[in-house]
Amino acid sequence: MTICLIQGHPHGNSGHFCHALADAYEAGAREAGATVNRLAIAALDFPLLSDPDDFPTPPPASIREAQEAVSAADHLVIVYPLWLGTMPALLKAFFEQLCRNEFAIAQNEKGGWPRQMLKGKSARVIVTMGMPAPAYRLFFGAHGVKSMESGILGMAGIKPVHDTLIGGAGELTPDQARKHLDHVRNLGRHEK
């Protein structure tokens, strides 16, 4: 299996829990014999899209390389912190660039629903947050994660999409952090 692991934390400092979670998933996947290609959006150089006329045009070189990594993958893993109820702006900007030039979603010549260009791939979304994860699901309907799962990945034809939500991320004890890291490493070992 080939996995594209997208580190969606917009800060390049590897001291954030999202980076440790990505490391744990990658270690587990490699232990299981998977090939892992890792993208760190904080290290990519790309502009924000501001003109809808740019969508059908080729993206910048750094995004074309990301498109190649996504194309080669059987499974995507996206790790990011929840900011203001959803993904950080830089991660959203990355996906806007990634979807350019009909890479993920293409116009249907017959009209109607767009063609899903990434069918046959699966995904896991791993999200850290300050609030308790059950509260985010129950009181907020996990709207920001659903936006990623159905509005981006689902529209592109990626399914199934599973999520792992980790609440209280800023207040974890070392033992709690280790349990989450062990769980995510185990996901990497057993994801199919």
MIDOSE-1310 file (N, C-alpha, C; in nm, 2 decimals, decimal comma, always signed):
residues 192
mtic	+0,08/-0,12/+0,00/+0,00/+0,00/+0,00/+0,09/+0,12/+0,00; +0,05/+0,22/-0,08/+0,12/+0,35/-0,08/+0,03/+0,45/-0,01; +0,09/+0,53/+0,08/+0,01/+0,62/+0,16/+0,07/+0,76/+0,14; -0,01/+0,86/+0,12/+0,03/+1,00/+0,12/-0,02/+1,06/+0,25
liqg	+0,08/+1,10/+0,33/+0,05/+1,15/+0,46/+0,07/+1,31/+0,45; -0,04/+1,38/+0,47/-0,04/+1,52/+0,46/-0,03/+1,58/+0,60; +0,08/+1,64/+0,64/+0,09/+1,71/+0,77/+0,03/+1,85/+0,75; -0,09/+1,87/+0,80/-0,17/+1,99/+0,77/-0,15/+2,10/+0,88
hphg	-0,06/+2,08/+0,97/-0,03/+2,19/+1,07/+0,04/+2,30/+1,00; -0,01/+2,42/+1,00/+0,05/+2,53/+0,93/+0,18/+2,58/+0,98; +0,22/+2,54/+1,10/+0,34/+2,58/+1,16/+0,45/+2,48/+1,14; +0,56/+2,52/+1,09/+0,67/+2,42/+1,06/+0,74/+2,36/+1,17
nsgh	+0,72/+2,42/+1,29/+0,79/+2,37/+1,41/+0,74/+2,23/+1,44; +0,83/+2,13/+1,45/+0,78/+1,99/+1,46/+0,75/+1,96/+1,61; +0,74/+2,06/+1,70/+0,71/+2,03/+1,84/+0,56/+2,02/+1,87; +0,48/+2,04/+1,77/+0,33/+2,03/+1,79/+0,29/+1,88/+1,79
fcha	+0,18/+1,86/+1,86/+0,13/+1,72/+1,88/+0,09/+1,66/+1,74; +0,04/+1,74/+1,65/+0,01/+1,69/+1,52/+0,13/+1,63/+1,45; +0,25/+1,69/+1,47/+0,37/+1,63/+1,41/+0,40/+1,49/+1,47; +0,38/+1,48/+1,60/+0,41/+1,35/+1,67/+0,30/+1,25/+1,62
lada	+0,18/+1,29/+1,60/+0,08/+1,20/+1,55/+0,11/+1,15/+1,41; +0,16/+1,24/+1,33/+0,20/+1,20/+1,19/+0,32/+1,11/+1,20; +0,41/+1,13/+1,28/+0,53/+1,04/+1,30/+0,48/+0,91/+1,34; +0,39/+0,90/+1,44/+0,34/+0,77/+1,49/+0,27/+0,69/+1,38
yeag	+0,18/+0,76/+1,30/+0,11/+0,69/+1,19/+0,21/+0,64/+1,09; +0,30/+0,72/+1,05/+0,40/+0,68/+0,95/+0,48/+0,56/+1,00; +0,53/+0,56/+1,13/+0,60/+0,45/+1,18/+0,52/+0,32/+1,18; +0,40/+0,33/+1,22/+0,31/+0,21/+1,21/+0,29/+0,16/+1,07
area	+0,27/+0,25/+0,98/+0,25/+0,21/+0,84/+0,37/+0,15/+0,78; +0,49/+0,20/+0,81/+0,61/+0,15/+0,76/+0,64/+0,01/+0,82; +0,61/-0,01/+0,95/+0,62/-0,14/+1,01/+0,54/-0,24/+0,94; +0,42/-0,20/+0,89/+0,33/-0,29/+0,82/+0,37/-0,31/+0,67
gatv	+0,48/-0,24/+0,63/+0,53/-0,26/+0,49/+0,48/-0,16/+0,39; +0,41/-0,06/+0,44/+0,36/+0,04/+0,34/+0,47/+0,14/+0,30; +0,45/+0,20/+0,19/+0,53/+0,31/+0,14/+0,46/+0,44/+0,18; +0,53/+0,53/+0,24/+0,47/+0,65/+0,29/+0,54/+0,77/+0,23
nrla	+0,47/+0,85/+0,16/+0,51/+0,98/+0,10/+0,45/+1,09/+0,19; +0,54/+1,17/+0,24/+0,49/+1,27/+0,34/+0,50/+1,41/+0,28; +0,39/+1,49/+0,30/+0,39/+1,63/+0,26/+0,36/+1,72/+0,38; +0,44/+1,82/+0,39/+0,42/+1,92/+0,50/+0,38/+2,05/+0,44
iaal	+0,25/+2,09/+0,46/+0,20/+2,21/+0,39/+0,28/+2,33/+0,44; +0,33/+2,33/+0,56/+0,40/+2,45/+0,61/+0,53/+2,47/+0,53; +0,58/+2,37/+0,46/+0,71/+2,38/+0,39/+0,68/+2,41/+0,24; +0,56/+2,41/+0,19/+0,53/+2,43/+0,05/+0,51/+2,58/+0,02
dfpl	+0,55/+2,62/-0,09/+0,54/+2,76/-0,13/+0,43/+2,77/-0,24; +0,32/+2,83/-0,21/+0,21/+2,85/-0,30/+0,13/+2,97/-0,27; +0,07/+3,03/-0,37/-0,01/+3,15/-0,34/-0,15/+3,11/-0,30; -0,23/+3,20/-0,25/-0,37/+3,18/-0,22/-0,44/+3,20/-0,36
lsdp	-0,54/+3,12/-0,38/-0,63/+3,14/-0,50/-0,72/+3,26/-0,47; -0,73/+3,35/-0,56/-0,83/+3,46/-0,54/-0,92/+3,48/-0,67; -0,88/+3,42/-0,77/-0,96/+3,43/-0,90/-1,01/+3,29/-0,94; -1,14/+3,27/-0,95/-1,19/+3,14/-0,99/-1,15/+3,10/-1,13
ddfp	-1,10/+3,19/-1,21/-1,05/+3,16/-1,35/-0,92/+3,08/-1,34; -0,86/+3,08/-1,22/-0,73/+3,01/-1,20/-0,75/+2,86/-1,18; -0,88/+2,82/-1,14/-0,90/+2,68/-1,11/-0,87/+2,58/-1,23; -0,90/+2,62/-1,35/-0,87/+2,52/-1,46/-0,73/+2,53/-1,51
tppp	-0,65/+2,61/-1,45/-0,51/+2,62/-1,50/-0,41/+2,54/-1,41; -0,30/+2,50/-1,46/-0,20/+2,42/-1,38/-0,16/+2,50/-1,26; -0,14/+2,42/-1,15/-0,09/+2,48/-1,02/+0,06/+2,51/-1,02; +0,11/+2,57/-0,92/+0,25/+2,59/-0,90/+0,33/+2,46/-0,89
asir	+0,46/+2,46/-0,91/+0,54/+2,34/-0,91/+0,53/+2,26/-0,78; +0,53/+2,33/-0,67/+0,52/+2,25/-0,54/+0,39/+2,18/-0,53; +0,28/+2,23/-0,59/+0,15/+2,17/-0,58/+0,15/+2,05/-0,68; +0,21/+2,07/-0,80/+0,22/+1,96/-0,90/+0,28/+1,84/-0,83
eaqe	+0,39/+1,86/-0,76/+0,46/+1,75/-0,69/+0,36/+1,69/-0,58; +0,28/+1,77/-0,52/+0,18/+1,71/-0,42/+0,08/+1,63/-0,50; +0,04/+1,68/-0,61/-0,06/+1,60/-0,69/+0,00/+1,47/-0,73; +0,12/+1,46/-0,77/+0,19/+1,33/-0,80/+0,18/+1,24/-0,68
avsa	+0,21/+1,29/-0,56/+0,21/+1,21/-0,44/+0,07/+1,16/-0,41; -0,03/+1,24/-0,43/-0,17/+1,20/-0,41/-0,21/+1,10/-0,51; -0,17/+1,12/-0,64/-0,20/+1,03/-0,75/-0,15/+0,89/-0,72; -0,03/+0,88/-0,67/+0,04/+0,76/-0,65/-0,01/+0,68/-0,52
adhl	-0,09/+0,75/-0,44/-0,13/+0,69/-0,31/-0,26/+0,61/-0,33; -0,27/+0,50/-0,25/-0,39/+0,42/-0,23/-0,47/+0,48/-0,12; -0,41/+0,55/-0,03/-0,47/+0,59/+0,10/-0,41/+0,73/+0,14; -0,49/+0,82/+0,17/-0,45/+0,95/+0,22/-0,47/+0,96/+0,37
vivy	-0,38/+1,03/+0,44/-0,39/+1,05/+0,58/-0,36/+1,20/+0,60; -0,46/+1,27/+0,66/-0,45/+1,42/+0,67/-0,45/+1,45/+0,82; -0,35/+1,51/+0,88/-0,34/+1,54/+1,02/-0,33/+1,69/+1,03; -0,42/+1,74/+1,12/-0,43/+1,89/+1,14/-0,50/+1,93/+1,27
plwl	-0,47/+2,05/+1,32/-0,54/+2,10/+1,43/-0,67/+2,17/+1,39; -0,77/+2,16/+1,48/-0,89/+2,23/+1,46/-0,87/+2,37/+1,50; -0,89/+2,47/+1,41/-0,88/+2,61/+1,44/-1,01/+2,67/+1,41; -1,07/+2,74/+1,50/-1,20/+2,81/+1,49/-1,31/+2,72/+1,43
gtmp	-1,30/+2,59/+1,47/-1,41/+2,50/+1,43/-1,38/+2,42/+1,30; -1,27/+2,45/+1,23/-1,24/+2,39/+1,10/-1,09/+2,37/+1,08; -1,06/+2,34/+0,96/-0,92/+2,32/+0,93/-0,85/+2,46/+0,92; -0,72/+2,47/+0,95/-0,65/+2,60/+0,93/-0,66/+2,65/+0,79
allk	-0,65/+2,78/+0,77/-0,67/+2,84/+0,64/-0,56/+2,79/+0,54; -0,44/+2,77/+0,59/-0,33/+2,72/+0,50/-0,37/+2,59/+0,44; -0,43/+2,50/+0,52/-0,46/+2,37/+0,47/-0,57/+2,38/+0,37; -0,67/+2,46/+0,39/-0,78/+2,49/+0,29/-0,72/+2,54/+0,16
affe	-0,63/+2,64/+0,18/-0,56/+2,69/+0,06/-0,48/+2,59/-0,02; -0,42/+2,49/+0,05/-0,35/+2,38/-0,01/-0,45/+2,30/-0,09; -0,56/+2,26/-0,03/-0,66/+2,18/-0,11/-0,72/+2,26/-0,23; -0,74/+2,39/-0,22/-0,78/+2,46/-0,33/-0,68/+2,45/-0,45
qlcr	-0,55/+2,47/-0,41/-0,45/+2,45/-0,51/-0,44/+2,31/-0,57; -0,45/+2,21/-0,48/-0,44/+2,07/-0,52/-0,55/+2,03/-0,62; -0,67/+2,09/-0,60/-0,78/+2,05/-0,69/-0,78/+2,12/-0,82; -0,68/+2,21/-0,85/-0,68/+2,28/-0,97/-0,66/+2,19/-1,09
nefa	-0,69/+2,24/-1,21/-0,67/+2,18/-1,34/-0,74/+2,04/-1,34; -0,86/+2,03/-1,28/-0,94/+1,91/-1,28/-0,87/+1,79/-1,22; -0,78/+1,81/-1,13/-0,71/+1,70/-1,06/-0,80/+1,62/-0,98; -0,89/+1,68/-0,90/-0,97/+1,60/-0,81/-1,12/+1,60/-0,85
iaqn	-1,16/+1,70/-0,91/-1,30/+1,71/-0,96/-1,30/+1,77/-1,10; -1,37/+1,71/-1,19/-1,37/+1,75/-1,33/-1,51/+1,78/-1,37; -1,52/+1,88/-1,46/-1,65/+1,91/-1,52/-1,71/+1,79/-1,59; -1,84/+1,76/-1,58/-1,90/+1,66/-1,65/-1,95/+1,72/-1,78
ekgg	-1,91/+1,66/-1,90/-1,94/+1,71/-2,03/-2,10/+1,72/-2,05; -2,17/+1,62/-1,98/-2,31/+1,61/-2,00/-2,38/+1,71/-1,90; -2,31/+1,78/-1,82/-2,37/+1,87/-1,72/-2,39/+1,79/-1,59; -2,44/+1,85/-1,49/-2,48/+1,79/-1,36/-2,36/+1,77/-1,27
wprq	-2,36/+1,66/-1,20/-2,26/+1,63/-1,10/-2,12/+1,62/-1,16; -2,02/+1,68/-1,10/-1,89/+1,67/-1,15/-1,83/+1,53/-1,14; -1,73/+1,50/-1,23/-1,67/+1,37/-1,23/-1,57/+1,37/-1,11; -1,57/+1,26/-1,04/-1,48/+1,24/-0,92/-1,35/+1,17/-0,97
mlkg	-1,24/+1,24/-0,97/-1,12/+1,20/-1,03/-1,03/+1,12/-0,94; -1,06/+1,11/-0,81/-0,98/+1,03/-0,72/-1,04/+0,91/-0,66; -1,14/+0,85/-0,74/-1,20/+0,73/-0,70/-1,10/+0,62/-0,68; -1,13/+0,53/-0,59/-1,04/+0,41/-0,56/-0,94/+0,44/-0,45
ksar	-0,95/+0,56/-0,39/-0,86/+0,59/-0,28/-0,94/+0,60/-0,15; -0,88/+0,57/-0,04/-0,95/+0,59/+0,09/-0,87/+0,69/+0,17; -0,93/+0,73/+0,28/-0,86/+0,84/+0,36/-0,89/+0,82/+0,51; -0,80/+0,88/+0,59/-0,82/+0,90/+0,73/-0,78/+1,04/+0,76
vivt	-0,87/+1,11/+0,84/-0,85/+1,24/+0,89/-0,82/+1,24/+1,04; -0,71/+1,29/+1,08/-0,68/+1,29/+1,22/-0,67/+1,44/+1,27; -0,76/+1,47/+1,36/-0,78/+1,61/+1,40/-0,76/+1,63/+1,55; -0,67/+1,72/+1,59/-0,66/+1,76/+1,73/-0,74/+1,88/+1,76
mgmp	-0,78/+1,90/+1,88/-0,86/+2,01/+1,92/-0,85/+2,04/+2,07; -0,88/+2,16/+2,11/-0,88/+2,19/+2,25/-1,00/+2,14/+2,33; -1,12/+2,14/+2,26/-1,24/+2,10/+2,33/-1,25/+1,95/+2,33; -1,33/+1,89/+2,42/-1,35/+1,75/+2,41/-1,41/+1,70/+2,28
apay	-1,36/+1,60/+2,22/-1,41/+1,55/+2,09/-1,55/+1,52/+2,09; -1,61/+1,45/+2,19/-1,75/+1,43/+2,19/-1,84/+1,55/+2,19; -1,79/+1,66/+2,25/-1,86/+1,79/+2,25/-1,86/+1,84/+2,11; -1,75/+1,83/+2,04/-1,74/+1,88/+1,90/-1,84/+1,81/+1,81
rlff	-1,85/+1,68/+1,83/-1,94/+1,60/+1,75/-2,09/+1,63/+1,78; -2,12/+1,63/+1,91/-2,25/+1,65/+1,96/-2,31/+1,79/+1,94; -2,23/+1,89/+1,99/-2,29/+2,03/+1,99/-2,26/+2,10/+1,86; -2,15/+2,07/+1,80/-2,12/+2,14/+1,67/-2,14/+2,05/+1,55
gahg	-2,18/+1,93/+1,57/-2,20/+1,84/+1,45/-2,07/+1,81/+1,37; -1,95/+1,84/+1,43/-1,83/+1,81/+1,37/-1,82/+1,87/+1,23; -1,88/+1,99/+1,22/-1,90/+2,05/+1,08/-1,77/+2,08/+1,01; -1,67/+2,12/+1,08/-1,54/+2,14/+1,01/-1,48/+2,01/+0,95
vksm	-1,49/+1,90/+1,03/-1,44/+1,78/+0,98/-1,52/+1,72/+0,87; -1,65/+1,74/+0,88/-1,74/+1,70/+0,77/-1,71/+1,77/+0,64; -1,67/+1,90/+0,66/-1,64/+1,98/+0,54/-1,52/+1,91/+0,47; -1,42/+1,87/+0,54/-1,31/+1,80/+0,48/-1,35/+1,66/+0,42
esgi	-1,43/+1,59/+0,50/-1,46/+1,45/+0,46/-1,55/+1,45/+0,34; -1,66/+1,53/+0,34/-1,75/+1,52/+0,23/-1,73/+1,63/+0,12; -1,70/+1,75/+0,17/-1,69/+1,87/+0,08/-1,56/+1,86/+0,00; -1,46/+1,80/+0,04/-1,33/+1,79/-0,03/-1,31/+1,65/-0,08
lgma	-1,28/+1,56/+0,02/-1,25/+1,42/-0,01/-1,36/+1,35/-0,08; -1,48/+1,36/-0,03/-1,60/+1,29/-0,09/-1,63/+1,34/-0,23; -1,62/+1,47/-0,25/-1,65/+1,52/-0,38/-1,55/+1,47/-0,48; -1,43/+1,44/-0,44/-1,33/+1,39/-0,53/-1,34/+1,24/-0,55
gikp	-1,43/+1,17/-0,48/-1,45/+1,03/-0,50/-1,38/+0,94/-0,40; -1,31/+1,00/-0,30/-1,24/+0,93/-0,20/-1,33/+0,87/-0,10; -1,33/+0,74/-0,09/-1,41/+0,67/+0,02/-1,36/+0,53/+0,04; -1,37/+0,47/+0,15/-1,43/+0,54/+0,27/-1,33/+0,64/+0,33
vhdt	-1,39/+0,73/+0,41/-1,31/+0,83/+0,48/-1,34/+0,81/+0,63; -1,24/+0,78/+0,71/-1,26/+0,77/+0,85/-1,19/+0,88/+0,93; -1,24/+0,91/+1,05/-1,17/+1,02/+1,12/-1,14/+0,97/+1,26; -1,04/+1,04/+1,31/-0,99/+1,02/+1,45/-0,98/+1,16/+1,51
ligg	-1,06/+1,19/+1,61/-1,07/+1,32/+1,67/-1,00/+1,31/+1,81; -0,91/+1,40/+1,84/-0,84/+1,40/+1,97/-0,87/+1,53/+2,04; -0,95/+1,52/+2,14/-0,99/+1,64/+2,22/-0,89/+1,67/+2,33; -0,90/+1,79/+2,38/-0,81/+1,83/+2,49/-0,67/+1,83/+2,46
agel	-0,63/+1,85/+2,34/-0,49/+1,82/+2,29/-0,39/+1,91/+2,37; -0,43/+2,03/+2,41/-0,33/+2,12/+2,48/-0,31/+2,08/+2,62; -0,39/+1,99/+2,68/-0,39/+1,96/+2,82/-0,36/+1,81/+2,85; -0,31/+1,74/+2,75/-0,29/+1,60/+2,77/-0,18/+1,57/+2,87
tpdq	-0,19/+1,47/+2,95/-0,08/+1,43/+3,03/+0,01/+1,35/+2,95; +0,13/+1,32/+2,99/+0,22/+1,24/+2,91/+0,16/+1,10/+2,88; +0,09/+1,05/+2,98/+0,03/+0,91/+2,96/-0,08/+0,92/+2,86; -0,16/+1,02/+2,86/-0,27/+1,04/+2,77/-0,22/+1,06/+2,63
arkh	-0,11/+1,14/+2,61/-0,05/+1,16/+2,48/+0,01/+1,03/+2,43; +0,07/+0,95/+2,51/+0,13/+0,82/+2,47/+0,02/+0,73/+2,42; -0,09/+0,73/+2,49/-0,21/+0,64/+2,45/-0,26/+0,68/+2,31; -0,27/+0,81/+2,29/-0,31/+0,86/+2,16/-0,21/+0,82/+2,05
ldhv	-0,08/+0,84/+2,08/+0,02/+0,81/+1,98/+0,02/+0,66/+1,95; +0,01/+0,58/+2,06/+0,00/+0,43/+2,04/-0,12/+0,39/+1,95; -0,23/+0,46/+1,98/-0,35/+0,43/+1,90/-0,33/+0,47/+1,75; -0,27/+0,58/+1,72/-0,25/+0,63/+1,59/-0,15/+0,54/+1,52
rnlg	-0,04/+0,50/+1,59/+0,06/+0,41/+1,53/-0,01/+0,28/+1,50; -0,10/+0,23/+1,58/-0,17/+0,11/+1,55/-0,26/+0,12/+1,43; -0,32/+0,24/+1,41/-0,40/+0,27/+1,29/-0,31/+0,26/+1,17; -0,19/+0,31/+1,18/-0,10/+0,30/+1,06/-0,06/+0,16/+1,03
rhek	-0,05/+0,07/+1,13/-0,02/-0,07/+1,11/-0,13/-0,14/+1,04; -0,25/-0,11/+1,07/-0,37/-0,19/+1,03/-0,46/-0,13/+0,92; -0,43/+0,00/+0,88/-0,52/+0,06/+0,78/-0,51/-0,01/+0,65; -0,62/-0,04/+0,59/-0,63/-0,10/+0,46/-0,70/-0,01/+0,36
